[in-house]
């Protein structure tokens, strides 16, 4: 929605509508077991048996099962391979040791070994599993970027093909011992979720943070795969991570593949278009294409591979305080048809979005937005929660090489076109605005199509729902086809169609 107003204040966590309707969080009233109770329950379950392979922070997960007693009933093998040459000899070479690729290789290798060695003896009565992690924790040589990949390959029932759950975690504890502790708890939570909550993926996600808090660890990527998750849409699971507060942002590609931010953004120039995309209109695409053309002229971008993101905030997804699953998928389906990588975030404030992007790149970042949003950025009432007010916000926003590409606004009443060049702001921030504009931090887009300016997404949505065929000329052709084929956004074909 190119011209809509977006609240800059941080929204409260939005309820997410359950597949059958309603806003109650799945598993909201479930009892939360302690880590000790979870590990002991697994140890005493004679139907489960598995192996643990942990690289990086130590055998923190396996240690819990030894600690609570009865581990002989659960653990077939534990191992660590800290030396890179040893790790390569077991799992083969890889570009990065703390990576999704390494984790998947570990799971495959260890599960195949376990099946080969034990299936004939106890396969008929045993649910086999393999837990693996590869972690970069605090050490003498590493003082930041503490993160890791964890995963489990498991059988829901004996003699059935396995399924996988993999997650990426960011650790925020400052001490190595605390990081080890949080990794151990998270690992037990993951094993428990796979074995006992696999038929409730949303509850499984929620349970990952049992006995933990966001100031210690966050989960920013989750992927369910295999026959037991054939009906799971991982885009919805990415939404759950943000809506349930396990992380502030999650990402997936146009093909619906969930990705961890570093896999996509690392050391690359980034162009972001923020909106509700309900639906994507010709005005939305005109803003994006204008910003993209302008972004390509930046000297810092020459010869670089650009990452383009379509970002939706929880605030933009919620209607009446509830996020509807189908409405969400309608939006991302249309973005996927246009080849867009999607970022879901809880970053209502632009400076928080910028800080997130700055974690992964020092290259130039472009944010495409409309004149009404730019005007809101200069309203000081939105920065009362910051000690330094608007100056602190802008200091965070523009601290690295970031530019705002501003799409014009046509007043529907007067027909007047307002651009970033002639935007009127309050007198006490006029000099700040002039400085940012003159320094190139704010750039007015020039190559826009005037015929797209009167298009507003909320009006297009109303036309779709009212059966007014005029909407078809207001959205890109690929979006038109998809809306009609899948009956998105409440579209109903006319009886004569």
N, C-alpha and C positions, 0 to 999 in steps of 0.2 A: 504494500500500500504506500505509494510514493509520497503522498502529501499528508498522510495521517499524522496526528499528534501522538507521540510516544512519551509516556511518563518517565521522567528521569530519576524518580525516587526508587529506592530499592523496594521491590514488592515483597509481600509476605509469601511464604511457600504456598503454591497453588495446589488445591486438591486435584487429583487426576481421576477422571471418571473410569470406573471399572468397566470391563467389556460388556457387562450386562446392564450398565446404567448405574446411576447413583454416584456419590462422591466419596464414599467411605474407602479408606485405604485398605487394600487387601492385607490381611494378617495384622491389622492395627491392634487387635486385642489379644494377640497370641502371647503366651508366656515366654519370657526371654530366659533361656537357660544360661548358666555360667559356663565359661570355657571348660572348666573341670567337668561339669555335668555332661557337656557335649562329647568331650573326648572319652569319658568313661562309658557313655551309652554306645558309642561306636565300638569300643574295645569289647563290650559285653555282647555285641550283636554277632552271633556265630555265623551269620550269612554273609558278612563282609570280610574281605581280606585284600591287602594291598601293599604297595611299595611307595617309598618317599625318596625323591631325588631333589636335593636342595643345593644351589650354588649361590654364594655371595655372603649372606649374613650368618650362616651356620645352619645347623639342623634344628631351627626354632620350632617348626611345626611338629616334626617327629618327636621332639623332646616332650611335648605335652602328653603324647600317648604313652610314653615310658613313665612319665611323672605320676599319672593317675592310677597306674596299675592295670594289669591284664593285657598288656601290649602284645603278648604272644598270640592272642586271639585275633589281632588286627594286622600286625606288621610282618610281612614276608621279608622285607629288605629295606634298609635305609642306606643312603650314600651321599657323599659330596665329592665334587671334582673341582677343587679350587685352582689348581695349576692349569693354565690354558692348554698346554701340550697334552695333559691328561684328558681334559675335557674334549679336545679335538679328537683324541684317539678313540674316545667312547662315542661321541655324537657327530663327529665330522666337523670340518671347519665352517666358520660363519663370519660375516662382516662385523657383527656386534654380539657380545656375549650376553648382555642384558637386552633381550629383544624378543618379540613375538616369535620370530623364526627359530631362535634357540629353544624357547619353551616348547614349541610344537614338535621339534625334533626329539627333545627329551621325553615328552609324553609318548610319542610313537615308539621310540626305542625301548623304553622301560615297559610299556604295555605289551609289546610283542614278545619280549623276553619272559615276562610273567606268564603270558598265555602259553608259550611254548613249554615252560617248565612245570606249570601247575594245573593246566586245564584237564589233563587226563586223570589226575588224582582227585581233584575236588571241584571241577568245573560244573558238575551237575547240580551242586547245592550251594555254590558260592557266587556272590556278586563281587567280581574283581574290580579294583580301582588302582590308579596310579596318580599320586599327587606330585607336582613338580613346581619349583620356582627358581628364578634367576634374578638376583637382586644386587643393586649397587647401594650399599648402606654407608653410613659415615665411617671413615677410616682415616689413617694418617695421611693418605694421599688424596682423599675425596672429602671436601668440606661442604659441598652443596649438591643439588640435583640427586637427591636420594629417592630412588624409585625402583620398581621391580615388576616382573610379570609372574603371575601365579596361574596354575591351571590344574584341572583334574579330568582324567578320562575314566569313566566308570560305567558299569552295567547297572541298569535299573532292576534287572532280573537275571538270574543265572541263564547261561546259554544264549544270551541275546547280544547283538552288536552294541558296542559302547557308544556313549555320547560324551561331549566335552563341554566344560565351562571354563573360559579363560578370562582373567581380569588383569588390568594394569593398575598399580597402586602408586600414589605419591606419599612419601613419608615426611612428616613435619616435626617429629621429635628431634630435639637438638643433640641428644646423646645416643651413642651407639647401643648401649644396653636397653634404652627405652625403645629404640627402633626394632631391636630384636624381639622385644616383648610384644609390640604391636603386630609384627609380622607373624609371630606364633599364633596370636589370637585370631588374626584374619585368616590364616591358613586353616585352623580348626573350623572356623565359621564356614569356609568354602567347602571343606570336606563334608561337614554336616548338611549344608544346604544341598549338595549334590545327591547325597544318599537318602535324605528324608524329605526334601522340599522340591525335588526336581519337577514334580507335577504342578507346582505353583511358582513359576519363575519370578513373578513380582515379589512374592513373599521371600523367595530365596535371595533376591537382591537386597531387600530390606534387612535381612538377617546378617548380611555380611558385616554390618557395623555393630552387631551385638557386642556389648562390653568394650566398645571403642567410641571415640569422638572425632569430629572433623578436625579439631586442632591437633590431632595426632596423625591421622591418616585419611586419605580420600581415595575413592575408586572412580577413575575417570573413563574407564573402558570396560565393557563386559560383552562377551559373545557366547551365545548358546548355539551348539551345533550337534548334529547327529539325529538318529531316529526318534529319540525321546523328545526332541524339540522341533519336530517337523512343522508344527503349527506356530512356532514362536517367530515374531517379527523383531529382529534385533534393533530396528529403528525405535520401536516402542520401548525396548529395554534401555536404549540410550536416553530416551526421554525420562524414564523412571529414575535413572541415576541423578539427573538434575532436579526433577520435581521432588524426590525424596531426600534431597540434601546430601547425597554421597559425594557430589562434586558440584562445581558451578558451571561446567561446560562439557559437552560431549559432541562428538562429530561422526558423520558417516558420509560416504561417497554417493554419487548419483546412482550407483548400482545397489545401494542399500548396505554396503559393507561398512561395519563399524571400524573406526580407526582411532588410534591414539594421536593426540595433537602433534607430538614430536615427529611421528612418522610422516606427516603431511607438511608441517610448517617449518621444520628445522632449517634455519639459515636461508630462508626464501623471502622474496618480496611478497606482500599479501595485500589483496584488494578485497574489502568487505562491503557488501550491501546489506543493510539492516532493514527488515520490514516484517509485515505479517503475512504477505504473499497469499492473500485470501480473496481472490486468486492472484497469480502473477498476471499483470496487465502489460499492455504495450508501453505504458508510461514507465512501469518498473524496468522493463528491458531497455527502454531508451535511456533511462538514467544509468543503468549498468553499462551499456555500450559506450555512452559518452565518457563515463568515468574510466572505463577500460582503455579507450583510445588515448585519453589524457595521461593515464598512468604509464602507458607504453613509451611516452615521450620523455619520461624522467631519466636523466643520465644514469642514475643508480640502478635502473632496471635493465639497461641495455645488456643483452647476452645472458640474462637471468631467466630462470623458469619461474613464472608467476603462479601463485596459488590464489584462486578466486573462491570466496566463500559467500554463501547466502545465510545470514544469521537471523534467527528468531529467538526472542526472549520469552521467558515464561509469561511475562505480562502480555505480550502480543498473542500468546497462545490461549490465554484464559478468557472465557466469556462467562460472565456471571460468577467468577471465582472458580470455575471448573474447566479443566482441559479435557476436551472430548477426543478420544482416540481416533475415530473415523475422520473428524475434521483435520486433525494433525496429519494423518496419512494422506488425505486429499491434497494438502499443501505440499508435502514432501514428494508425493508422486509427480505433481506438476513440475516441481523444481528438478526432479530427477530426469524428467522428459527433456529438460533444457540443459542437462549435463552439469547441474550445479551440485557441488559439495555443500552439505548443510551443517551449520554449527548451531546447536541449541545451547542457550546460556541463561544464567540468572544475573546477567550484567546489565541492569537497567541503566546504570550510569556509564557514559562513554569512557571515562577514565579507567574504569574497572575492566572494560573490554580491552582497552589499549594495554593495560598492565598484563593481562593474560597473553596477548599476542607478543609482547616484549619478552616474555619468558623464552620464546622459541626462536626469535630472530632479532637481529640488529639491522636488518635491511629495511628499506623504505616500506611503510604501511600506508595504504589509502583507505579512507572511509567515505563511501558515497551516501549522501543524505540530501533531503529536500530543504528548501528555505525555511519552512515552518519549524523543522527540528533544529536548524542552526539558530533560529531566533530563541528557541527554548534554552539552548546551551548558554545563552547570555542572560538568563533570568537567575538572579542571585538566590531566589527563594529555594531553588533546588539544591543548594549547597550548605544549608544550615547545619547539617550533621558533620561537616568538615571544619576543623579548627581554623584552617586558612581560607575557608570560603571558596569563591570562584577562582582565586589565584592558585590555591592548592590543587583544585581540580584540573585547571589548565596546565599547571606545571607537570602533573602526572600524565596528562593526555599528550602533551607535545614534547616530553622530555627526550625522546628519541626522534628519529626521522619519520614523522607522521604528518599526513596531509588530509584535509577535508575537501572532498570534491562535491560541490553544491549544485544541485539541480534546481532550476527556477520554479516558481510557483505562479500560477495564473489565478487571480481572484475570480471566483465564479460569479460574483455580483457585478463587479466593475469591469472585468476583462483585463485589468492591469496586470502586467507581468513583472514580478519582483525577482531580482537576482541577488547573488552575494555581493555584487558590486554596489548596489544601492540599498542594502538592508539597513533599516533604522533600528538602532539599539538604544538602550537607556543612556543618558548623558554620562553617567559616572563610569561606564565601561566602553565609551566610544573610542577612547584612545587605545584601549587594549584591543578592540576589534580592528582598528586601523593598523596597529602593529602586526597582528597575526596575518592580516590580508596582504600587507606590503612585504612581509617576510616570506610569503608563499605558502604559509601553513593553511590558509583558506583560499581555495581557488574556485571561481565561478566557472561552471561548465558552459561552453560556448556552442558546441555542435549539436544541441538538442533539436528535436523535431517539434515544432510549435503545435502540430495537430495532436500530439500526445498529451499536452499539458491539461486539457480539460478532463482527462480520464482519471477517475477515482475508484479505487478497488471496492469500497463499500457500495458504490452505485452499481458496479458491475455485478457484484454478488447478489444484490437485490434483483437485478434483471434476470440473472440465471434462475433464481428461485421463483420469479413471477412468470417464467416462460416467455420472456421478451427476447426474441431472437437477435435483437440489436447487440447483445453482449458479445456475439461471435466476432464482430469486427474490432472489439476492444481488447482482445487478448491475443497472444502469439498463436499462429496456426497449430503448432504442436500441442499447445495447451487446449485449444478448442477441440481437437480430435480426442485427446485423453478425457476431457470432461464429458464429452458425449458418449465415448465408448464405455467408460466406467461409471457414468452417472454421478460425478463428483459434485460436491457443494450443493446438493439438493436438486441437481438438474433432472428434469423429467421430459422426455421427448414428447412433442405434440402428437395428438392422435393421427394426424395426417402424415407424420414423418415415417 
